[in-house]
Each structure stands twice: as C-alpha cells, then as structure tokens.
Amino acid sequence: MANTNMQGKVCLVTGANSGIGKVTALELAKLGATVIMVSRNRAKGEAVQAEIKRLSGNENVDLLTADMSSIASVRQLAQEVQAKYPQLHVLLNNAGGMNNKRQVSVDGIEQTWASNYIGPFLLTNLLLDLLKASAPARIINVSSTAHKMGKINFDDLQAEKNYRAFPVYSNSKLALTLFTYELARRLEGTGVTVNNLHPGVIGSNFFGTGLLGRLSKLVMLTPEQGAQTSIYLATAPEVATVSGKYFEKSKISTSSKTSQDQQLGQRLWQVTEELIAQKSNQPINA
Ligand SMILES: NC(=O)c1ccc[n+]([C@@H]2O[C@H](COP(=O)([O-])OP(=O)(O)OC[C@H]3O[C@@H](n4cnc5c(N)ncnc54)[C@H](OP(=O)(O)O)[C@@H]3O)[C@@H](O)[C@H]2O)c1
C-alpha cells in the first residue's frame, strides 16, 4: 500500500481503543493525520492514545468518549467534533460488536442494532455538513460478510420475538450496508464518498476474552491484517472518488442482493429516522 501523506487530514475512528480500530488509528497517525479516537471507556482510550502517540511520534491524536448505542452520547460526540474541528476528512464507523444475550441500550433499543447501526447512522448524519464542507471527504463503514445472512424484518427490528446473537449481528451489518448505498445515492455530487467493507475474520476482542477469544487470536487473521482495507479506503488516492461500494481485501467485491435493494434502503432510512425521533423526542437534525 502506498504511504499516502495524510498531513492536514482530520480522521475520526470509532472503536479506536481495540482491535481493527486501534490499528487503523495508529496507521493513520503514522501517516501524519490528525486522529480523533473515539472510545466508550475513557481509561482504555487514554492508554491506547498514549501508545499511539508514542508509536507514531504524532502528538495530534485526540480522544473523545462516546457510547455509540446511546442517542444522547452520539449527539454529544458530534457536537464536540463540530466545536473542536473546523474540518473532518475521514469518518470511520468501525465500532461494533455482538451480544450473546439480548440487552437494550439506554434508549430502549436492542443493543447490537443500536451500536452497530443506529449509532453510525446518527453520527454520520450529524457530521454530514462538516464532511461536505471539508470535501473531498470519505466515510467508511466497517460492515461484515455476515451481512449476507442478514434480514430486515420491519415487524421485529429490535429482535423482541426471537433473539439469536449471530442473526441479530448479521441484520445490523446488513442495515449498515443498506445505509452505505442509500447514503452514497444522497451524496452524489458533494465530493463526499461512502463505502463499506468486510475486514476478514480477525482475532480481536470481538470474540471475547474466553476460550473462543484466546483461540481466535491464535488461528485467525491479526488486527493489523484486518485494518488494511479500512486504511486503504481512508487514504488511497485511487479510491478518492469511488462511492457506494463494498470492499474486501482492498478490492471492490459484491455484497448481497438484499443489500442492493434500493427500495429497502430507502424504507429502512425512513424507519430509522422515525425510531431515533421517537426515542429521543426530536428529529435527527434538530
Ligand atoms: N473480528 C472480526 O472477525 C470481524 C469480522 C467482520 C467485521 N468485524 C467488525 O469490525 C469492527 C471492529 O471489530 P474488532 O474485530 O476490532 O473488535 P474489537 O476488538 O472488539 O473492537 C470493537 C471496538 O468497538 C467498540 N464498541 C463496541 N460497541 C461500542 C459502543 N456501543 N460504543 C462505543 N464503542 C463500542 C469496542 O469498545 P470496547 O473496547 O469498550 O468494547 C472496541 O473499541 C466491528 O464493527 C466488527 O463488527 C469484525
């Protein structure tokens, strides 16, 4: 991968304290970018922020805390970014996870759906004006090949009737991929691109700290390998104008047929706006 100079570029990475996000933040810092790390846990974030500064020699590594599953916290994050940064060139929606048991967010939204889809949807929408004003700019959504097993069941988006961890995770990633394509259509002509990717099957904290987690670190690809496509999409000159695509191993790949259903993408967008408005008693761009 070419070592694009990222000096003067401001890049925000969610889930930057661990796994793929941590490596992505580190590599962007090494390339000279101003990096805004987002972590939900301040102590974990501070430790990684210090490590990234030390390893990259770049002091322009900021840390903001936010819980991506909380509407109020995402709103607060967007306000902090807007207040501190006159420009934002890369928004990397990387944070995500899978819950073995059904839990709900502070807003009463199923937790996986809230963290992996609703949070990135809201954050992106709130930062769109800043991204447009900073164009050329790039939005990158870390999806998963799991989206291919996902379904959008409008009668049970919160998995109240039937909760199984992997299907619910897959649904959230399908929603993120549908969001990517609908957003790409809406952003045509603005100079802001949006793409999504599968990072590979990576031995990170995604698989927890138990036996599966320890095994995953032995047999799966490393977070360094998992971060390559994110870094490529954030930096490579040859994808500066590519938008609305799905990438694997730094190459355009094909996402599921369902993910490309334009009507489904539009309906999901509308339902998502309504859900956020209903849960927070205000329209998303209030
Ligand atoms: N690992 C894989 O095989 C794989 C495959 C396909 C896609 N992905 C996707 O890749 C992305 C990165 O995962 P990873 O493998 O690097 O796993 P990871 O090591 O567990 O990192 C996930 C990051 O997301 C953060 N996060 C999760 N929920 C959050 C929330 N509600 N608010 C704020 N931060 C939150 C985590 O924070 P904490 O440290 O506080 O938990 C952590 O920083 C995820 O979106 C995942 O779905 C991973």
PDBQT file of the ligand as one rigid body, heavy atoms in Angstrom, charges set to zero:
ROOT
HETATM    1  N1  LIG A 301     -13.231  -9.511  14.212  1.00  0.00    +0.000 N 
HETATM    2  C1  LIG A 301     -13.850  -9.964  13.145  1.00  0.00    +0.000 C 
HETATM    3  O1  LIG A 301     -13.691 -11.117  12.704  1.00  0.00    +0.000 OA
HETATM    4  C2  LIG A 301     -14.789  -9.069  12.386  1.00  0.00    +0.000 A 
HETATM    5  C3  LIG A 301     -15.357  -9.543  11.186  1.00  0.00    +0.000 A 
HETATM    6  C4  LIG A 301     -16.216  -8.710  10.481  1.00  0.00    +0.000 A 
HETATM    7  C5  LIG A 301     -16.490  -7.435  10.937  1.00  0.00    +0.000 A 
HETATM    8  N2  LIG A 301     -15.926  -7.002  12.109  1.00  0.00    +0.000 N 
HETATM    9  C6  LIG A 301     -16.258  -5.643  12.569  1.00  0.00    +0.000 C 
HETATM   10  O2  LIG A 301     -15.068  -4.917  12.763  1.00  0.00    +0.000 OA
HETATM   11  C7  LIG A 301     -15.296  -3.860  13.706  1.00  0.00    +0.000 C 
HETATM   12  C8  LIG A 301     -14.168  -3.816  14.706  1.00  0.00    +0.000 C 
HETATM   13  O3  LIG A 301     -14.197  -5.018  15.472  1.00  0.00    +0.000 OA
HETATM   14  P1  LIG A 301     -12.894  -5.712  16.085  1.00  0.00    +0.000 P 
HETATM   15  O4  LIG A 301     -12.776  -7.031  15.447  1.00  0.00    +0.000 OA
HETATM   16  O5  LIG A 301     -11.752  -4.786  16.061  1.00  0.00    +0.000 OA
HETATM   17  O6  LIG A 301     -13.405  -5.982  17.580  1.00  0.00    +0.000 OA
HETATM   18  P2  LIG A 301     -12.959  -5.368  18.990  1.00  0.00    +0.000 P 
HETATM   19  O7  LIG A 301     -11.522  -5.595  19.244  1.00  0.00    +0.000 OA
HETATM   20  O8  LIG A 301     -13.948  -5.937  19.962  1.00  0.00    +0.000 OA
HETATM   21  O9  LIG A 301     -13.211  -3.811  18.816  1.00  0.00    +0.000 OA
HETATM   22  C9  LIG A 301     -14.506  -3.280  18.757  1.00  0.00    +0.000 C 
HETATM   23  C10 LIG A 301     -14.455  -1.830  19.175  1.00  0.00    +0.000 C 
HETATM   24  O10 LIG A 301     -15.789  -1.282  19.117  1.00  0.00    +0.000 OA
HETATM   25  C11 LIG A 301     -16.068  -0.676  20.372  1.00  0.00    +0.000 C 
HETATM   26  N3  LIG A 301     -17.504  -0.662  20.640  1.00  0.00    +0.000 N 
HETATM   27  C12 LIG A 301     -18.382  -1.666  20.588  1.00  0.00    +0.000 A 
HETATM   28  N4  LIG A 301     -19.608  -1.245  20.927  1.00  0.00    +0.000 NA
HETATM   29  C13 LIG A 301     -19.484   0.081  21.188  1.00  0.00    +0.000 A 
HETATM   30  C14 LIG A 301     -20.377   1.088  21.621  1.00  0.00    +0.000 A 
HETATM   31  N5  LIG A 301     -21.661   0.841  21.863  1.00  0.00    +0.000 N 
HETATM   32  N6  LIG A 301     -19.900   2.355  21.790  1.00  0.00    +0.000 NA
HETATM   33  C15 LIG A 301     -18.609   2.642  21.563  1.00  0.00    +0.000 A 
HETATM   34  N7  LIG A 301     -17.713   1.721  21.199  1.00  0.00    +0.000 NA
HETATM   35  C16 LIG A 301     -18.146   0.459  21.013  1.00  0.00    +0.000 A 
HETATM   36  C17 LIG A 301     -15.304  -1.523  21.389  1.00  0.00    +0.000 C 
HETATM   37  O11 LIG A 301     -15.189  -0.849  22.623  1.00  0.00    +0.000 OA
HETATM   38  P3  LIG A 301     -14.758  -1.675  23.969  1.00  0.00    +0.000 P 
HETATM   39  O12 LIG A 301     -13.301  -1.965  23.858  1.00  0.00    +0.000 OA
HETATM   40  O13 LIG A 301     -15.112  -0.728  25.066  1.00  0.00    +0.000 OA
HETATM   41  O14 LIG A 301     -15.595  -2.930  23.981  1.00  0.00    +0.000 OA
HETATM   42  C18 LIG A 301     -13.987  -1.663  20.641  1.00  0.00    +0.000 C 
HETATM   43  O15 LIG A 301     -13.246  -0.470  20.735  1.00  0.00    +0.000 OA
HETATM   44  C19 LIG A 301     -16.674  -4.134  14.315  1.00  0.00    +0.000 C 
HETATM   45  O16 LIG A 301     -17.635  -3.287  13.712  1.00  0.00    +0.000 OA
HETATM   46  C20 LIG A 301     -16.939  -5.588  13.928  1.00  0.00    +0.000 C 
HETATM   47  O17 LIG A 301     -18.325  -5.875  13.838  1.00  0.00    +0.000 OA
HETATM   48  C21 LIG A 301     -15.072  -7.781  12.835  1.00  0.00    +0.000 A 
ENDROOT
TORSDOF 0
